[in-house]
Structures are given as structure tokens and as C-alpha cells.
Amino acid sequence: MSAIRFDISEKATDCAARVGKVTTPHGTFDTPAFMPVGTKASVKGLLPDLVESTGAQIILNNTYHLMLRPGTELIDELGGVHRFMGWCGPILTDSGGFQVFSLADVRAIDDEGVTFRSEIDGAEIRLTPASSIKAQNEIGADIIMAFDDCPPASAEHVAPENVTSGRHAVSAAEYDARNKLAVERSIRWLERCVKAHHRDDQGLFGIVQGGVDLDLRTHCAQAMRDFDLPGYAIGGVAVGEGYDQLVRVVEHTAPLLPDNKPRYLMGVGYERDIVAAVRAGVDMFDCVLPTRNGRNANAFTPTGQIRLKNAQYRTDSSPIDAGCDCLTCQKYTRAYLRHLFNAGEMLGPILVSIHNLRHFQRLMLDIRHAIRNDNWPYLRDRWPVIAT
């Protein structure tokens, strides 16, 4: 029996969108779902109760960072990450594979795994499929991700395989070879992940790579399906390829994944990206944008972001979004929030992060409403930003 159960309750008639529910050992979450990112077992600046109050039902932790500090063995000794961080609902951990891409300047990759230099003390860290799964088993999340090789989006940003001198441009042929190698590695590494996974209360998801090469995406998805996993992810998008290519890749890849398993688009967070992916049949999303932008005084609204440090908000007595029901919009004005940021008060990032998280949960609620009622005009009317 899988630790993860996925039940679809509604399907759209004009696209591949669906409404469902994922059941995990720590509760359920509705899909399509947006997961706030709690990289180091903390959604920055927010108590778990505040995160829950925004409507979030599942959050994401980062395996690589938790390996560095405090160490996954300690988290295991203290009863697992749910108890450790005080979040009682479902948790998903990424595998550390994205750091193959994002930390290209401080890593070396080979067919067995990746060697990093710790950002904390420079110590050498070796991450392999087996060690990634061991770390995620120790963390204790409900959904864990296979260790994969995430290639760059274009030939302009390919990192060397076994040196740490950073990214550089390569020929199209060299980029294609790097992309194909990433796919073959991700498939081989998934097999090792499956063998290393020893907890029956965690669901292991595979990650489909392939860049913008649709043939490679097809090959990778078909190979991943053979493992009959509880769920599947589409990785390697939103890494610089642009909106049109993102949609092209997702619309091609999502239908290749099992209809009865949750589909997760990793690291995608802008509203129009989410809606396009939902219509292609994707069920799960995560992104750092709500809290990262919130810490920088950028607030999301249905018509686009506003920058609260701008002088135009100095005397603005309206909330960020008059239609929002979050704590911030119910109690505080744009003028007050601008003051907090200009004064360096930590309350400013907290309040805007609360609003931004609620913004995305409200979007997901309206998306589910649109699917149930086959009413996409309703969604476009309420969320003009998805058309920009």
C-alpha cells in the first residue's frame, strides 16, 4: 500500500484540469495545491499557525539545507520534521537535486552523484541518490523526491561537469549532450532511489527532466512511469526558458504521466504559469515568490504586484487588496506597511508575506471553483493578472 492516496473528484470538460485530494500520513490537501516553501524547516518569519491561517495545507522543506544545518540525523532523533518545526500537516521535501543547477558554481557532478562545498563552512558534501533518500527518510516528510540531475535552460548557462568555475556558454550540440546526459542520469538515479527508500509511510515521487526537448521529455516520462510511483513531478522548468517554452513543455509532459497519480510542477509560482499548468493537468505547485517578495515589500494582487516602498503609498489608507480576507488586509493600510519597511521594522516582511501566501491560496480556491463549474471566464474576471 502506498503512503499517498490521490482521489479525483472533478474534471474540467474543456481541458485536462482536475480537482482532487491527496491523503498522506499527516492529513490531506486539496488539489490543485500551492505549497509555501519552508526551506530550512521554517516559512521565513511566520509561525506555523500563521501559515495555516492563509489556507496552506502542505509545505515544502529543502533537504540540502537541512543536511547542512541542523543535520538530518538530529531531526530524526528529535522525532522528525513535523514535530521539529511544529507543523502538523503534510510536508514535501525536495531531494537536493535542484542544487545541481542552482549551486553550479560550487559543485562537481559525476555519474554517481554530486559533490558540494558547504555554504556554511566550505566543507565537502557528497550527495548521491542513496544519501539523498537516507536524508529524506530521516527528515520524515510525507512526500519525498527522487534525486535528479536538473540541466540548465539553455546553451548559455551550462556548468562544467567536474570543476567549480561556474557556468559558461557552449555549442548547441554540447548543450543537447548535457541535456540527454541529465535525463539518463535522472532515470538511473531514480532506480537507486527506489532501492534506497525504506520507509513505507513516505511516498516517493520521480522527476521528469529533458529541458525543452520534447522527445527527451517523452523518453524520461515513459521510463519514470515504469517504476509505478505514488506521484510524478515535472522538473527543470522556470529555470530561464520563458513562459511560452514552459507552457509548451508542461502541455506535452503532463499527459504522459499517469492520470490517477498527482502531478507536481516544481518551482513554478507566477499566477499565469500556475493556471496554464493546471489546465494541462498539473495538481501541485511550490515557489518561494510569496515570501521572498513579501520580505522585499512586493505585494501580489489580482491585477499585478505593487511595490509598497514607492512614494505613492505614503498616505494610502487602503489595504493591499480590498478583496483579500487575510489578516494584513483586514487590519493594515498600505501607508502603514510602507512605514514599516522604511523604518526597518520586521513586522513589515511578516505582514506582506502573510498577504502573499493568502493571495496564492485564494487563487487556488478560485481555480478549483472554475474547474468544478467549467467557468474559466469567472477566473479571468477575478484574476486579470493571469492574462498579462
C-alpha positions in Angstrom: 0.0 0.0 0.0 1.3 3.5 -0.9 1.6 6.1 1.8 -0.1 8.5 -0.6 -3.6 8.3 -2.0 -4.9 10.5 -4.7 -8.6 10.9 -5.4 -10.0 13.0 -8.3 -13.5 14.4 -7.6 -14.0 16.7 -10.6 -12.6 17.1 -14.1 -12.9 20.1 -16.5 -14.7 19.4 -19.8 -12.6 21.7 -22.0 -9.1 20.9 -20.7 -7.1 18.5 -18.6 -7.7 20.3 -15.3 -9.0 18.3 -12.3 -9.9 18.8 -8.7 -8.8 16.2 -6.2 -7.4 15.4 -2.8 -4.1 13.8 -1.7 -4.2 11.8 1.5 -0.9 11.5 3.5 0.1 10.1 6.9 -0.2 13.7 8.2 -3.5 14.6 6.7 -4.9 15.6 3.4 -4.6 18.5 1.0 -6.8 19.7 -1.8 -5.6 19.9 -5.4 -4.7 21.9 -7.3 -2.4 22.9 -4.4 0.1 25.6 -3.8 2.9 24.7 -1.3 4.6 27.5 0.7 8.4 26.9 0.9 9.9 26.4 4.3 13.5 25.8 3.1 15.1 25.3 6.5 12.1 23.9 8.4 10.7 27.4 8.6 8.5 29.5 6.3 10.6 32.6 6.9 9.1 34.9 9.6 5.9 33.1 10.0 4.7 30.8 12.8 3.1 27.6 11.6 -0.3 28.7 12.8 0.0 31.9 10.6 0.9 29.8 7.6 -2.1 27.6 8.2 -4.3 30.6 8.6 -3.5 31.6 5.0 -5.2 28.3 3.8 -1.9 26.4 3.2 -2.4 22.7 3.7 1.1 21.4 2.8 4.5 23.0 2.9 7.9 22.2 1.4 11.3 21.7 3.1 14.7 21.6 1.5 16.8 18.5 2.0 20.2 20.1 1.1 19.9 22.9 3.5 18.6 20.7 6.3 21.6 18.4 5.8 23.9 21.3 6.3 22.1 22.6 9.4 21.0 21.2 11.8 21.7 17.8 10.2 19.0 15.2 9.2 20.2 12.8 11.9 19.3 15.3 14.6 15.9 15.9 13.1 15.3 12.1 13.1 16.5 11.9 16.8 14.0 14.6 17.8 11.0 12.9 16.3 11.0 14.0 12.6 10.5 17.3 10.9 6.8 17.7 11.8 7.5 17.7 15.5 10.7 19.6 15.0 9.1 22.6 13.3 5.7 22.4 14.9 3.8 21.8 11.6 1.2 19.0 11.9 0.1 18.9 8.2 1.7 17.2 5.2 5.3 18.1 4.2 7.2 17.5 1.0 11.0 17.5 0.8 12.9 18.1 -2.4 15.9 15.9 -2.9 18.7 18.4 -3.2 18.8 17.8 -7.0 17.9 21.4 -7.8 21.1 22.4 -6.2 22.9 20.6 -9.0 21.6 23.5 -11.1 21.4 26.4 -8.6 24.7 25.9 -7.0 26.7 25.1 -10.2 29.5 27.4 -9.1 30.3 25.3 -6.0 29.7 21.8 -7.1 31.1 19.0 -9.2 28.9 16.3 -10.7 29.6 12.8 -12.0 27.6 9.7 -12.7 27.4 8.6 -9.1 26.3 11.9 -7.6 27.3 15.5 -6.8 30.0 17.0 -4.5 29.2 20.4 -3.0 31.1 22.9 -0.9 29.1 23.9 2.1 27.9 27.5 2.1 28.4 27.5 5.8 32.0 26.4 6.4 33.2 25.2 3.0 33.2 21.5 4.0 32.9 19.0 1.2 29.5 17.4 1.0 28.7 14.3 -1.2 25.1 13.8 -2.3 24.1 10.7 -4.1 20.7 9.0 -4.8 21.1 6.8 -1.8 22.3 9.6 0.6 19.5 11.9 -0.6 16.9 9.3 0.2 18.5 8.4 3.5 18.4 12.1 4.5 14.8 12.4 3.4 13.9 9.3 5.4 15.5 10.9 8.4 13.7 14.2 7.9 10.4 12.3 7.8 8.4 14.2 5.2 5.2 12.6 3.8 6.3 13.1 0.2 9.9 12.8 -0.8 11.6 13.4 -4.2 14.0 11.4 -6.2 17.5 12.7 -6.6 17.8 14.0 -10.2 20.1 16.0 -12.5 18.5 19.3 -13.4 20.0 20.7 -16.6 20.2 24.4 -17.4 17.6 26.0 -19.6 19.8 27.0 -22.5 23.3 26.6 -24.0 24.2 29.9 -22.5 24.3 28.6 -18.9 25.9 25.2 -18.9 28.1 24.4 -15.9 31.2 22.2 -16.2 30.8 18.6 -15.1 33.7 18.3 -12.7 35.0 21.7 -11.9 33.6 24.6 -9.9 34.5 27.5 -12.1 30.9 28.4 -12.9 28.6 28.5 -15.9 29.6 29.2 -19.5 28.1 29.2 -23.0 28.5 26.0 -25.1 27.5 25.0 -28.6 24.0 23.7 -29.3 25.4 20.2 -29.7 27.2 20.3 -26.4 24.0 21.5 -24.7 22.0 18.7 -26.2 24.5 16.2 -25.0 24.4 17.7 -21.5 20.6 17.6 -21.5 20.5 14.0 -22.7 23.0 13.0 -20.0 20.8 14.7 -17.3 17.8 12.6 -18.5 19.7 9.3 -18.4 21.2 10.1 -15.0 17.8 11.0 -13.6 16.4 7.7 -14.8 19.4 5.7 -13.4 19.3 7.6 -10.2 15.6 7.0 -9.7 16.3 3.3 -9.7 18.9 3.8 -7.0 16.4 6.0 -5.0 13.8 3.3 -5.2 16.2 0.7 -3.9 17.4 3.0 -1.1 13.9 4.0 0.1 13.0 2.1 3.2 10.0 3.8 4.8 6.5 2.8 3.9 5.0 5.9 5.4 6.6 8.2 2.8 5.6 8.5 -0.9 8.5 8.8 -3.4 7.9 10.9 -6.5 10.0 10.7 -9.6 11.1 13.8 -11.6 10.9 14.1 -15.3 13.7 16.1 -16.9 14.5 16.9 -20.5 14.7 20.7 -20.8 12.8 22.0 -23.7 13.4 18.9 -25.8 10.0 17.2 -26.1 11.5 13.9 -27.3 13.7 13.7 -24.2 10.7 14.6 -22.0 8.7 11.7 -23.6 11.6 9.3 -23.1 12.1 10.3 -19.5 8.4 10.3 -18.6 7.9 6.8 -20.1 10.9 5.5 -18.1 9.7 7.0 -14.9 6.2 5.5 -15.4 7.7 2.0 -15.4 8.5 2.4 -11.6 4.8 2.8 -10.8 5.4 5.5 -8.1 2.8 7.3 -6.0 3.3 10.5 -7.9 5.4 12.3 -10.5 7.0 15.7 -10.9 8.0 17.8 -13.9 11.3 19.4 -13.1 13.7 21.7 -15.0 11.2 24.4 -15.8 11.1 28.0 -14.6 14.9 28.0 -14.9 15.1 30.6 -17.6 13.3 29.1 -20.6 10.5 31.7 -20.6 6.7 31.4 -20.4 6.0 30.1 -23.9 8.5 27.3 -23.6 7.3 26.5 -20.1 3.7 26.0 -21.3 4.9 24.0 -24.3 6.9 21.6 -22.1 4.2 21.2 -19.5 1.4 20.7 -22.0 3.5 18.0 -23.6 4.7 16.3 -20.5 1.7 16.3 -18.1 -0.4 13.9 -20.3 2.4 11.5 -20.4 2.2 10.9 -16.6 -0.4 8.6 -15.1 -3.8 10.1 -14.8 -4.5 8.6 -11.4 -1.4 9.9 -9.7 -0.7 13.5 -8.6 1.4 15.6 -10.9 3.8 18.2 -9.5 5.3 21.1 -11.4 8.4 22.1 -9.4 9.3 25.7 -8.5 6.6 27.4 -10.6 4.8 30.3 -8.9 3.5 33.1 -11.1 -0.2 33.1 -11.4 -0.5 32.7 -15.2 2.1 29.9 -15.1 0.0 28.1 -12.5 -3.3 28.5 -14.4 -1.7 27.3 -17.7 -0.2 24.2 -15.9 -3.5 23.4 -14.1 -5.3 23.4 -17.5 -2.6 21.0 -18.7 -3.4 18.6 -15.8 -0.9 19.6 -13.1 -2.0 19.2 -9.4 0.8 20.6 -7.2 3.0 23.7 -7.2 5.6 25.4 -5.0 7.5 28.6 -5.1 9.5 31.0 -2.9 7.9 34.0 -4.6 5.2 34.8 -2.0 7.6 35.1 1.0 10.7 36.2 -0.9 8.8 39.1 -2.5 7.0 39.8 0.7 10.3 40.3 2.5 11.1 42.9 -0.2 7.9 44.9 0.1 6.4 43.5 -3.1 2.8 42.5 -2.7 0.8 40.4 -5.1 -2.7 41.5 -6.2 -5.2 40.1 -8.7 -4.0 42.9 -11.1 -0.3 42.5 -10.6 2.4 43.3 -8.0 2.7 46.5 -6.1 5.9 47.9 -4.6 5.0 49.2 -1.2 8.1 51.3 -0.8 7.0 53.6 -3.6 6.2 57.1 -2.5 2.7 56.9 -3.9 1.7 54.8 -1.0 2.9 57.2 1.8 -0.7 58.4 2.5 -2.6 55.4 1.1 -5.2 54.3 3.6 -6.4 51.3 1.6 -5.4 47.7 2.2 -3.1 45.9 -0.2 -6.1 44.3 -1.8 -9.7 45.3 -0.8 -10.9 41.8 -1.9 -8.5 39.9 0.3 -9.6 38.4 3.6 -6.1 37.9 5.1 -5.1 39.4 8.5 -3.0 42.0 6.8 -5.7 43.4 4.5 -8.3 43.3 7.3 -6.2 45.4 9.7 -3.4 47.4 8.0 -3.0 50.0 5.3 -0.5 50.4 2.5 0.8 53.5 4.2 1.5 51.7 7.5 3.2 48.8 5.6 5.3 51.3 3.7 6.3 52.9 7.0 7.3 49.5 8.5 9.7 48.8 5.6 11.2 52.3 5.6 11.7 52.1 9.4 13.3 48.6 9.1 10.7 47.0 11.3 10.5 43.2 11.0 6.7 43.4 11.1 6.6 44.6 7.5 8.0 41.5 5.9 5.8 39.3 8.1 2.6 41.1 7.2 3.3 41.2 3.5 4.3 37.5 3.5 1.0 36.6 5.2 -0.9 38.5 2.5 1.1 37.0 -0.4 0.6 33.5 0.9 -3.1 34.1 1.2 -3.2 35.6 -2.3 -2.0 32.3 -3.8 -4.3 30.2 -1.7 -7.2 32.4 -2.8 -6.1 31.8 -6.4 -6.1 28.0 -5.8 -9.6 28.2 -4.4 -10.9 30.1 -7.4 -9.1 27.7 -9.8 -10.9 24.8 -8.1 -14.2 26.7 -8.4 -13.5 27.3 -12.1 -12.8 23.6 -12.7 -15.9 22.4 -10.8 -18.2 24.7 -12.6 -16.4 24.8 -16.0 -16.2 28.5 -15.6 -12.9 29.9 -16.7 -14.3 33.3 -17.5 -15.1 33.6 -13.8 -11.4 33.1 -13.1 -10.2 35.5 -15.7 -12.6 38.2 -14.5 -11.4 37.8 -10.9 -7.7 37.5 -11.7 -6.7 39.8 -14.6 -3.0 39.1 -13.8 -3.3 35.7 -15.4 -3.7 37.3 -18.8 -0.6 39.5 -18.5 
